[in-house]
Amino acid sequence: MGFPRFAPAPTLVYTGEQRATLVRRTYSLVFASVLVTIFATSVTLTQEALFVSVARHPFITSLLPFVPLWMALKTRDSAPRALGFVFLVNAVMGVAIAPTIYFYSRNDPGIVSQAGILTLSTFGVLTLYAWISRRDFSAWGSFLVVGVWVLMGTMLLNVAFGNASGGLWIAAVGVLLFSGLLVFDTWRLRNVYGPDDYVPAAVNIYLDLLNMFMFILQLLGGGRNRN
């Protein structure tokens, strides 16, 4: 799938109380973001005109989240406005992934639930690892971001050539890359972000989860491309 990432300029957390506040706000926003995306996907699946429009113009739809994402970054110092743009991003993401969800559900009704369970399990294991590990994951960032850009380029080539086995490999690499990014972003939540940086922290973790879910879904579906 491949979605944009939030690029904040975080500050250091100085006290345990500040860190606890940051963690609580971040994961609350991640949870709310997931719910908004699920709701938007469900609504899109019931609105034929919207669903058909999104299915016919996947490229345009995939570009729409960039605008509210950029606005969320610009308004990060104003929590109410930033949160509004974040939830707009969540809703647009839900609309964008609706045709893919429909495609895989039609072929295997239980596959979306399986992907969701695997994503949550992976999220729990990797989050725990990032919190208890004493390793410094700061060097991972540049490598993983470059990997995501390479992956997106490879995805475009695979869409052009329609190689099913290539789609399977892309999905596997995508799961690995966004698993690494989840560890990296969780490490930043613990060591880098300041108490008021919960919006960029939550958006990055949300995007890691969403991309991981979509690639796991594709992997379970045998690398089939809905287009």
Secondary structure, 3 states (H helix, E strand, C coil): CCCCCCCCCCCCCCCHHHHHHHHHHHHHHHHHHHHHHHHHHHHHHHCHHHHHHHHHCHHHHHHCCHHHHHHHHHCCCCHHHHHHHHHHHHHHHHHHHHHHHHHHHHHCCCHHHHHHHHHHHHHHHHHHHHHHCCCCCCCHHHHHHHHHHHHHHHHHHHHHHCCHHHHHHHHHHHHHHHHHHHHHHHHHHHHCCCCCCHHHHHHHHHHHHHHHHHHHHHHHCCCCCCC
